[in-house]
Amino acid sequence: MRYECPVCGDSLEVVCDYGKVDRSRLDAALNCFSGMWDFRELLPVREGRNIISMKEGATPLYPAKEKTGCRAYWKDETRNPTLSFKDRPNTVGISAAKELGYQEVSTASTGNGGASLAAYAAKGGMRCHISIPDSTPMGKMVQAQFHGAELTLCTGDYSDSYRVNRELSEKNGWANITSTYLNPYTMEGDKTIAYEIFAQLGRRVPDWIAVPLGAGAMLTGIYKGFRELQLFGFCSRLPRMIGVQAEGCAPIIDAWLEKRDEVQAWQQCSTIAGAIADPLKGYEKDGTRTLHTIYRSNGAGVKLSDEDIMAAVKRLARREGLFAEPASAAAAAAIERLAADQVIGENDTAVGIITAHGLKSGLQITKKGDK
Ligand SMILES: *Cc1c(COP(=O)(O)O)cnc(C)c1O
């Protein structure tokens, strides 16, 4: 598997031969889909027998019940097989690896990605190796371990795990499925979120989509999905992409706020939103790629305090019945913030991607009377 251009060192992107795509099949899938592989016309796996799937995708899109200041919807990715959207990039990444003849896969993870890949490797009868920070919440580690993955606990932050996993994978010949831009196939799975939102809104493009960012491959993947819908003539415009980070780890949003052209890595990160605490050390160009998608979509960036993020976790749980982990609730909080600031207009449609379930993120019982 190749991970970067041998000439310039940049990350790779899957290019689909659009001339060979059967548009009528896409059209049919937009009318009725029961999982993301119904969109396989645009996914990079040739043989159906190589697809390792557990009916991921086809997650609900709900109109927000609470007042958000705009027409908000939540895309409930907690409903995926391992309770996070990471099942989308991983089902594509591991299926592509299988097609290329690999029997062992690996990923660096802040928890959800590893738990997910472990489950898919179990399903596909492959061996799985995961490098994660030793501070990862127990729920996510337990999930990965019960699925039979080999865990390497790394001191330091996500970037340290990323480096360890890269070294181990190169040395041992494992397919590295790390769903930053490192593995080029995984972002193709993220695209399916766009197809589903478009179909679920009655073939309309929302004005805004808010996405919590690690390195941001999901944000770029969703935007690519809409660009493809435009290419095939299903829609004429594109959504504006909102990148969301925590104040304690915001390399991409800081670059956006300062109107810079490049993202700089952070040396340290500290936030309750552990799933998006990616300082980007050693692969800051991944952050730059995300920054450029935000600029290109005429989008926006938001960074939130841990207090605001926790308030959003509680609001979603108590008013919408939706138990999101902090990183995920940040998407909802960002929409409310931008609507309050009148960046998002009251008649604008905005979709927040609720990326993962709260149950495995290490949240504690709050004190009685605590609001
Ligand atoms: C991985 C993850 C993200 C960020 O996705 P990227 O594609 O890495 O930017 C957001 N939320 C949750 C819960 C995650 O696990």
The ligand as an SDF file (V2000), in Angstrom:
LIG
                    3D

 15 15  0  0  0  0  0  0  0  0999 V2000
  -11.8200   10.6190   14.8090 C   0  0  0  0  0  0  0  0  0  0  0  0
  -12.8940   11.4350   15.3710 C   0  0  0  0  0  0  0  0  0  0  0  0
  -13.1730   12.7280   14.8780 C   0  0  0  0  0  0  0  0  0  0  0  0
  -12.2970   13.4230   13.8550 C   0  0  0  0  0  0  0  0  0  0  0  0
  -12.2340   12.8380   12.6020 O   0  0  0  0  0  0  0  0  0  0  0  0
  -10.9980   13.1360   11.6510 P   0  0  0  0  0  0  0  0  0  0  0  0
  -11.3760   12.5600   10.3240 O   0  0  0  0  0  0  0  0  0  0  0  0
   -9.8190   12.4210   12.2620 O   0  0  0  0  0  0  0  0  0  0  0  0
  -10.7730   14.5970   11.5970 O   0  0  0  0  0  0  0  0  0  0  0  0
  -14.2610   13.3970   15.3910 C   0  0  0  0  0  0  0  0  0  0  0  0
  -15.0340   12.8690   16.3640 N   0  0  0  0  0  0  0  0  0  0  0  0
  -14.7920   11.6440   16.8730 C   0  0  0  0  0  0  0  0  0  0  0  0
  -15.6680   11.1320   17.9500 C   0  0  0  0  0  0  0  0  0  0  0  0
  -13.7240   10.8850   16.3980 C   0  0  0  0  0  0  0  0  0  0  0  0
  -13.5050    9.6720   16.9140 O   0  0  0  0  0  0  0  0  0  0  0  0
  1  2  1  0
  2  3  1  0
  2 14  2  0
  3  4  1  0
  3 10  2  0
  4  5  1  0
  5  6  1  0
  6  7  2  0
  6  8  1  0
  6  9  1  0
 10 11  1  0
 11 12  2  0
 12 13  1  0
 12 14  1  0
 14 15  1  0
M  END
$$$$
